[in-house]
Amino acid sequence: MHGRHLSGGAPVAAGMSARRCIISVMSRYVIRGPLTYELAQKDSPIRQFFDGRLAPGLKDVQAAYRAAAGPILVPAVPRETADAGTIGTAADWMMRFLVHPRPSLRLAAQGASLCGMLPALEELALMLGFRDDGAGQFTGPARGTSAEPDLLYRACWGLALLTEVYRRGPDIAAIGPIGRLPRRSAQSLLEAVPGAGLEQMAALRGVMESALLPVISSRHGLWAVGPTFAGSEIMRGDADLIAGGLLTELKTISKKPSLGVTDLWQILGYVLMDYVDAFAVTDVALFSARYGYLAQWNLGTLLPQLAGRPVTTAMLRAEFRVLLEACQG
């Protein structure tokens, strides 16, 4: 149990002190949403955990990140021509297909089950060459999909719509594109993407293939698409990609990359939620797809820089685990 570090020597004292403090201060707080929601709430102890421990060196890390950002390569389109949120989710699915021919469709399946579209998803999966449930974890790098580009872009858009049902809830999703489908079929999902969406997907794929895939393909070992963590049982959270110890999050916003505090805390939150070290993450990265900008950090360097003092992933995981268990509903 190498993420806990609550037995023997100084870690015991630190862990027990953290437990007493957290339980006494946060005893009335119950986690209300996924990691991203909690980080957006300044009164959440999840957000306060990072603000209180890793803020001293934050501005220096942000400044270095901003200085290295280049010009935009894939400008956004007006929301009325293609929804920015759906573009982001579809791009996430496309990234998964570029690193494995049959990535797990778990998230889309959870959405499909909520809106009566599991048969449509199964039909779509067959079109993409699935003969099983797909892979959530695998030994990488692996070859990506061989699906025709038009089919891939349309399928990723349909998978994004189903994923939004899961994330937003069926009632909210019903007033959006998924609720306007003429039929609950795979063909309707494929036809749901607007022309501007197809153009965005093609452009973002080009950037991924030139700026992301060549870098992560050098990472050998355990790969995972959409991984969840031990802490996800208490607070929902799934990362985009882990490639041989490198945890990477994809962003498709058009605003110039600035490394907002919630983006950095999100990446580190996933690392700390893996408090059994199942994925052996040693490095983290943020890929701003519209800029072709992949920023990487080694945790052994980044965490002490942010904290302004010696600190390790294991130390922070032990404290974060105590916090999650104290705020468990």
C-alpha positions as CSV (number, residue, x, y, z in Angstrom):
1,M,0.0,0.0,0.0
2,H,2.6,2.4,-1.1
3,G,0.3,5.4,-1.5
4,R,-0.8,5.4,2.1
5,H,2.5,5.7,4.1
6,L,0.8,5.7,7.5
7,S,2.9,3.2,9.1
8,G,6.4,3.8,10.6
9,G,8.4,6.9,11.5
10,A,7.6,10.5,10.5
11,P,4.8,9.6,7.9
12,V,2.7,8.3,10.8
13,A,2.9,11.5,12.7
14,A,2.2,13.6,9.6
15,G,-0.7,11.3,8.6
16,M,-2.3,11.2,12.0
17,S,-1.9,15.0,12.4
18,A,-3.5,15.5,9.0
19,R,-6.3,13.1,9.9
20,R,-7.1,14.9,13.2
21,C,-7.1,18.3,11.5
22,I,-9.2,17.3,8.5
23,I,-11.8,15.4,10.6
24,S,-12.2,18.3,13.0
25,V,-12.4,21.0,10.4
26,M,-14.3,19.2,7.6
27,S,-16.5,16.9,9.6
28,R,-19.7,18.5,8.2
29,Y,-18.5,18.6,4.6
30,V,-19.6,15.8,2.1
31,I,-18.2,15.6,-1.4
32,R,-20.9,16.8,-3.7
33,G,-19.5,16.1,-7.2
34,P,-16.6,14.9,-9.3
35,L,-13.1,16.2,-8.9
36,T,-13.6,19.0,-11.5
37,Y,-16.7,20.2,-9.6
38,E,-15.0,20.3,-6.3
39,L,-12.0,22.2,-7.6
40,A,-14.3,24.8,-9.0
41,Q,-15.7,25.5,-5.5
42,K,-13.4,27.6,-3.5
43,D,-15.1,26.6,-0.2
44,S,-14.5,22.9,-1.0
45,P,-11.9,21.2,1.2
46,I,-10.7,19.5,-2.0
47,R,-9.9,22.8,-3.6
48,Q,-8.5,24.1,-0.3
49,F,-6.1,21.1,0.0
50,F,-4.3,22.2,-3.2
51,D,-4.5,25.9,-2.5
52,G,-3.1,25.4,1.0
53,R,-0.2,23.1,0.0
54,L,0.9,23.8,-3.5
55,A,0.3,27.6,-4.1
56,P,3.7,29.0,-3.0
57,G,5.4,28.2,-6.4
58,L,2.3,28.3,-8.6
59,K,2.9,31.7,-10.2
60,D,6.4,30.7,-11.3
61,V,5.2,27.5,-12.9
62,Q,2.4,29.3,-14.6
63,A,4.7,32.0,-16.0
64,A,7.1,29.4,-17.4
65,Y,4.2,27.6,-19.0
66,R,2.7,30.7,-20.6
67,A,6.1,31.8,-22.0
68,A,6.5,28.6,-23.9
69,A,3.1,28.7,-25.6
70,G,3.1,29.3,-29.3
71,P,0.4,30.6,-31.8
72,I,-2.9,28.9,-32.3
73,L,-3.0,26.3,-35.0
74,V,-6.7,25.3,-34.9
75,P,-9.0,28.3,-34.4
76,A,-12.3,27.7,-32.8
77,V,-15.6,28.0,-34.7
78,P,-18.8,29.8,-33.6
79,R,-20.7,27.8,-31.1
80,E,-23.8,27.8,-33.3
81,T,-21.9,25.9,-36.0
82,A,-20.4,23.3,-33.6
83,D,-20.6,23.1,-29.8
84,A,-17.2,23.7,-28.2
85,G,-17.9,21.2,-25.4
86,T,-18.9,18.5,-27.8
87,I,-15.8,19.2,-29.8
88,G,-13.7,18.7,-26.7
89,T,-15.3,15.5,-25.7
90,A,-15.2,14.2,-29.3
91,A,-11.5,15.1,-29.5
92,D,-10.9,13.1,-26.3
93,W,-12.5,10.1,-27.9
94,M,-10.4,10.6,-31.1
95,M,-7.2,10.7,-29.0
96,R,-8.2,7.3,-27.5
97,F,-8.7,5.8,-31.0
98,L,-5.3,7.1,-32.1
99,V,-3.5,5.2,-29.3
100,H,-5.6,2.0,-29.5
101,P,-7.8,0.5,-32.2
102,R,-10.6,-0.4,-29.8
103,P,-10.5,1.7,-26.7
104,S,-13.0,1.0,-23.9
105,L,-16.4,2.6,-24.6
106,R,-17.4,2.5,-21.0
107,L,-18.3,6.2,-20.6
108,A,-20.4,6.2,-23.7
109,A,-22.1,3.0,-22.6
110,Q,-23.1,4.6,-19.3
111,G,-24.7,7.4,-21.1
112,A,-26.3,5.1,-23.7
113,S,-27.9,3.1,-20.9
114,L,-29.5,6.2,-19.5
115,C,-31.2,7.2,-22.8
116,G,-32.1,3.9,-24.3
117,M,-29.4,3.8,-26.9
118,L,-27.3,0.8,-26.0
119,P,-28.4,-1.1,-29.2
120,A,-27.3,2.0,-31.2
121,L,-23.9,2.0,-29.4
122,E,-23.4,-1.7,-30.0
123,E,-24.1,-1.2,-33.7
124,L,-21.7,1.7,-33.8
125,A,-19.0,-0.4,-32.1
126,L,-19.4,-3.1,-34.8
127,M,-18.9,-0.5,-37.5
128,L,-15.6,0.5,-35.8
129,G,-14.4,-3.1,-35.7
130,F,-15.2,-4.0,-32.1
131,R,-15.7,-7.7,-31.3
132,D,-15.4,-7.2,-27.5
133,D,-15.7,-4.5,-24.9
134,G,-12.5,-2.8,-25.9
135,A,-9.4,-2.0,-23.8
136,G,-9.2,0.3,-20.9
137,Q,-5.6,-0.7,-20.1
138,F,-3.0,-2.3,-22.4
139,T,0.7,-2.6,-22.9
140,G,1.8,0.3,-25.0
141,P,2.4,1.9,-27.3
142,A,-0.1,0.2,-29.6
143,R,-1.2,1.0,-33.1
144,G,-4.2,3.3,-33.5
145,T,-7.5,2.7,-35.4
146,S,-7.6,1.9,-39.0
147,A,-11.2,3.3,-39.4
148,E,-11.8,5.6,-42.3
149,P,-11.4,9.3,-41.2
150,D,-15.0,10.3,-41.9
151,L,-16.4,7.3,-40.0
152,L,-13.9,8.0,-37.1
153,Y,-14.9,11.7,-36.8
154,R,-18.6,10.9,-37.0
155,A,-18.3,8.1,-34.5
156,C,-16.3,10.2,-32.0
157,W,-19.0,12.9,-32.2
158,G,-21.7,10.3,-31.5
159,L,-19.7,8.9,-28.6
160,A,-19.3,12.4,-27.3
161,L,-23.1,13.0,-27.3
162,L,-23.6,9.7,-25.4
163,T,-20.9,10.7,-22.9
164,E,-22.6,14.0,-22.3
165,V,-25.8,12.1,-21.3
166,Y,-23.7,10.4,-18.6
167,R,-22.0,13.6,-17.4
168,R,-24.9,16.0,-17.6
169,G,-27.8,13.6,-16.8
170,P,-30.5,12.4,-19.2
171,D,-32.9,15.3,-18.5
172,I,-30.4,18.0,-19.4
173,A,-29.1,16.0,-22.4
174,A,-32.6,15.4,-23.7
175,I,-33.0,19.1,-24.6
176,G,-29.7,19.0,-26.6
177,P,-28.6,17.2,-29.8
178,I,-29.2,13.7,-28.4
179,G,-32.9,14.6,-27.8
180,R,-33.3,15.8,-31.3
181,L,-32.1,12.7,-33.1
182,P,-34.8,11.4,-35.5
183,R,-34.1,7.8,-34.5
184,R,-32.2,6.1,-31.7
185,S,-29.9,4.4,-34.1
186,A,-26.2,4.3,-34.9
187,Q,-26.9,6.0,-38.2
188,S,-28.5,8.9,-36.4
189,L,-25.5,9.3,-34.2
190,L,-23.2,9.3,-37.3
191,E,-25.3,12.0,-38.9
192,A,-25.5,14.2,-35.9
193,V,-22.1,15.9,-36.4
194,P,-22.3,19.3,-38.2
195,G,-20.0,20.1,-41.0
196,A,-17.9,22.5,-38.9
197,G,-17.5,19.7,-36.4
198,L,-16.0,17.4,-39.0
199,E,-13.6,20.1,-40.0
200,Q,-12.5,20.6,-36.4
201,M,-12.0,16.9,-35.9
202,A,-9.8,16.6,-39.0
203,A,-7.7,19.6,-38.0
204,L,-7.3,18.5,-34.4
205,R,-6.3,15.0,-35.5
206,G,-3.5,16.5,-37.6
207,V,-2.2,18.4,-34.5
208,M,-2.4,15.3,-32.3
209,E,-0.4,13.2,-34.9
210,S,2.3,15.8,-35.2
211,A,2.7,17.2,-31.7
212,L,1.4,14.5,-29.2
213,L,1.7,11.0,-30.6
214,P,5.4,11.2,-31.5
215,V,6.2,12.2,-27.8
216,I,4.0,9.7,-26.0
217,S,5.0,6.8,-28.3
218,S,8.3,6.7,-26.6
219,R,6.6,5.8,-23.3
220,H,6.6,2.0,-22.9
221,G,4.7,0.0,-20.3
222,L,1.1,0.3,-18.9
223,W,-1.2,2.5,-20.9
224,A,-4.7,3.4,-20.0
225,V,-7.5,5.4,-21.6
226,G,-10.0,7.1,-19.4
227,P,-8.5,5.6,-16.2
228,T,-10.2,5.8,-12.9
229,F,-8.4,5.6,-9.6
230,A,-8.8,4.2,-6.1
231,G,-10.1,7.5,-4.9
232,S,-12.7,7.6,-7.7
233,E,-14.9,5.4,-5.5
234,I,-15.4,8.4,-3.2
235,M,-15.1,11.3,-5.7
236,R,-15.7,10.6,-9.3
237,G,-12.7,11.4,-11.6
238,D,-11.3,9.9,-14.8
239,A,-8.2,11.1,-16.5
240,D,-7.8,11.2,-20.3
241,L,-4.7,9.1,-20.9
242,I,-1.8,7.5,-19.0
243,A,1.1,6.4,-21.2
244,G,3.9,4.5,-19.5
245,G,3.9,6.7,-16.3
246,L,2.9,9.9,-18.1
247,L,-0.6,11.2,-17.2
248,T,-1.8,13.5,-19.9
249,E,-4.9,15.8,-20.0
250,L,-6.3,17.1,-23.3
251,K,-7.7,20.7,-23.5
252,T,-9.4,22.1,-26.6
253,I,-10.2,25.7,-25.5
254,S,-9.2,28.4,-27.9
255,K,-8.0,30.9,-25.2
256,K,-4.2,31.2,-25.1
257,P,-2.8,28.6,-22.8
258,S,-2.4,30.0,-19.3
259,L,-2.4,27.0,-17.0
260,G,-5.4,28.0,-14.9
261,V,-5.1,26.8,-11.3
262,T,-8.0,24.3,-11.7
263,D,-6.4,22.7,-14.7
264,L,-3.2,22.1,-12.8
265,W,-5.0,21.0,-9.7
266,Q,-7.1,18.6,-11.8
267,I,-4.0,16.8,-13.2
268,L,-2.4,16.6,-9.8
269,G,-5.7,15.5,-8.3
270,Y,-5.8,12.4,-10.5
271,V,-2.3,11.6,-9.4
272,L,-3.2,11.8,-5.7
273,M,-6.5,9.9,-6.2
274,D,-4.3,6.9,-7.4
275,Y,-3.2,6.4,-3.8
276,V,-2.4,2.8,-4.3
277,D,0.0,3.8,-7.2
278,A,-1.7,1.5,-9.6
279,F,-0.5,3.4,-12.6
280,A,3.0,4.3,-11.4
281,V,2.7,7.9,-12.6
282,T,6.0,9.8,-12.5
283,D,5.2,12.6,-14.9
284,V,2.2,14.8,-15.9
285,A,1.4,16.7,-19.0
286,L,-1.2,19.1,-20.4
287,F,-1.8,19.1,-24.1
288,S,-3.5,22.2,-25.5
289,A,-4.6,20.7,-28.8
290,R,-5.5,23.9,-30.6
291,Y,-2.0,25.2,-30.1
292,G,-0.2,21.9,-30.5
293,Y,1.4,22.6,-27.1
294,L,2.4,19.7,-24.9
295,A,3.8,20.8,-21.6
296,Q,5.4,18.1,-19.4
297,W,6.5,18.0,-15.7
298,N,8.3,15.5,-13.6
299,L,6.4,15.1,-10.3
300,G,9.7,14.8,-8.4
301,T,10.5,18.4,-9.5
302,L,7.1,19.9,-9.9
303,L,5.7,19.1,-6.4
304,P,8.6,20.6,-4.4
305,Q,8.6,23.7,-6.7
306,L,4.9,24.2,-6.1
307,A,5.0,23.6,-2.4
308,G,8.2,25.6,-1.8
309,R,9.5,22.8,0.4
310,P,10.5,19.1,0.1
311,V,7.4,17.1,-0.6
312,T,6.8,13.8,-2.4
313,T,3.9,12.3,-4.2
314,A,3.5,9.6,-1.5
315,M,3.3,12.2,1.3
316,L,0.6,14.2,-0.5
317,R,-1.3,11.0,-1.4
318,A,-1.4,9.9,2.2
319,E,-2.9,13.3,3.2
320,F,-5.3,13.4,0.3
321,R,-6.6,9.9,1.1
322,V,-7.3,11.0,4.7
323,L,-9.2,14.0,3.3
324,L,-11.3,12.0,0.9
325,E,-12.3,9.4,3.5
326,A,-13.2,12.2,5.9
327,C,-15.5,13.8,3.3
328,Q,-17.1,10.6,2.1
329,G,-20.8,10.7,2.0
